[in-house]
């Protein structure tokens, strides 16, 4: 059984006293008194040791033979014992303090896994570590959106709720390592709380997913032991591991919840609505929207939590090109996170006016796309910083959502194509042309306008348009070589139906357009100078290109990508089937509108086209000229050489007229030996030149020595008339006057 220190001291003193009473001299008594003094000094300190030495000296005076050296030895014993005892006492106190701190840290570590979420974990730290504050305080500081740090939790309460980032906490946060200040009085950046006495401060950064998200700060009126600093540093590292674990758990929960909600969605709009309804509350935000770029505007596929009338109006109207941070994300493909939305130069004015501050815009990646076709937007009025864990989780969610939307977009394209096939035999072809084009503009990423040119009578003509003036374009005809010039890849590629993309960044698109058609028409009705990107899809069928589908973007030179080409190919098959059916019907219709002998359009076709061209000329203010042709010498050939020779003469006339006509001009056989021609976009001077060309060509036709001639009467809108009857009458009258005067052409 071990004896206590007081018992040892008392026993030593009693043994020495007994030796004295038994008659022993100082050399036998002094060692026992020295032991007693040493024990007292080592256990109770120097002052008690000195008192014990003096008391022992007085006792020694009772016995004979006292030597003053005994006093010196007793005092020396007290001093040496005190020094040895002091180090032992210090080690003992330190061991006790370390044991206490280690016990508190161990208890706090055991409690960490019990925290249900990140915020609860951080808020629990001050109370669990309070005993280590010992008269000071323990607090957790987090970055404030406006700068500096906000107090998330503290124990006991503090008068400070916010501190600038220039103090010890800010330094620990920036440097990402523990910062210990043993004497804050010598620290120029120390920020005191008047209500809490402080000598030492320990700031410990708390990490989550590779970034500092908070600072655990301990202040107390006495220094921290190095072992305490080390223990608390390891504790902060353990907190970081648990923050990582909770972030992983939250991320998995978020992804699984989102995937579960997207699984049964049938349309893009439904998927977007479900995703927003889940993500907005799960992230502690107020509202969100999912935008899809459609040409010059972004349209909202869905929104959640928006109640303000001004914002609802924005969602209904869409975002004009360049307005809103969603367009910046569309162009750059990079996510954007901010807690200062009101200060953004490209923000939506209605949202900024409401004072919204927290905002995130994430691109939903599309394979093969140069742009982010869809952008997920989330936000809240109050400011809050975006943590890396939140950013990474949202990026994963955006990829998950993007895959779901791509799947549903492809499904929508298949449904649209199937619907077009079903309607093929139920609607008029002209209406179906327009419907196919409108569906292509809707379904092909990057498209906001478009046109469909169909092969008719050896030339391509506009039969449908979106975003352009179709009536103004109908008068333009393109030869196959003109269309190949516009297409640019070559005839073999066109025969294979290879789509191509043209960007204004590589070459001015209007420059190519002006080489194939009248610039004034293409710039006005076709907006050629506005086109920034074009996707052209040839529609081949049995070795012939039946049509060209043009899809355009008027704002973004990089609007089209591989995803656009893939989507455009969906429409090649239904268009080919539609055009084949249209061609069959048109052949039947053309039989009724075509002169069977010469192959030229007949009088019925002339009356229809003349009225259409006159309406276009009236609408756009361009001239239109008409020529009426009556052959000379035809009766002589017919009478002398027979009707077969007369028919051959008429065929030769039709051939030379077709050869000499300009692009866009139309030639007709009225009947007998009468022909007619229409010259769109042509004034009187140009019509006269064309008429003389026709006259010279006809005068070069001879059969067995008998040659043909012609009398041509011209009339021009608007100077010679504004109706079909007025213009026909003027041209017919001039034709007879030319015949009477022996002239080839009279205008």
Protein Blocks (a to p, Z undefined) as FASTA:
>chain_A
ZZdfklmmmmmmmmmmmmmmnopafklmmmmmmmmmmmmmmmnojklmmmmmmmmmmmmm
mpghiafklmmmmmmmmmmmmmmmmmmmmmmmmmmmmmmmmmmmmmmmmmmmmpmbfklm
mmmmmmmmmmmnnopacddddddfkgpjddfbdcdddfbfbdcfkbmmlmmmmnopacdd
fblklmmkbccdfklccfbdcdddddeehiafbdcddddfbdcdfklmmmmmmmmmmmmm
mmmmmmmmmmmmmmmmmmmmmmmpcbfklmmmmmmmmmmmmnopabdcddddehjaccdf
bdehiabfklmmmmmnopaehiajklmmmmnopacddfblmlpmkbcfklmmnopabdcd
dddddehiabdfbacddddfbdcdddfklmmmmmmmmmmmmmmmmmmmmmmmmmmmmmmm
mmmmmpcfklmmmmmmmmmmmmmghiabdcddddeehiacdfbdehiafklmmmpccdfk
lmmmmnonojklmmnopacdddfklocfklmmmmmocfklmmmmnommmpmbdcddddde
ehiafbdcddddfkbmklpcfklmmmmmmmmmmmmmmmmmmmmmmmmmmmmmccfklopa
cfklmmmmmmmmmmmmmmnopacdddddddehklmmmmmnojklmmmmmmmmmmmmmmmp
cehiacddfbhjbccdddehiafklmmmmmmmmmmmmmmpceehiacdddddddddfklo
cbfklmmmmmmmmmmmmmmnopabdZZ
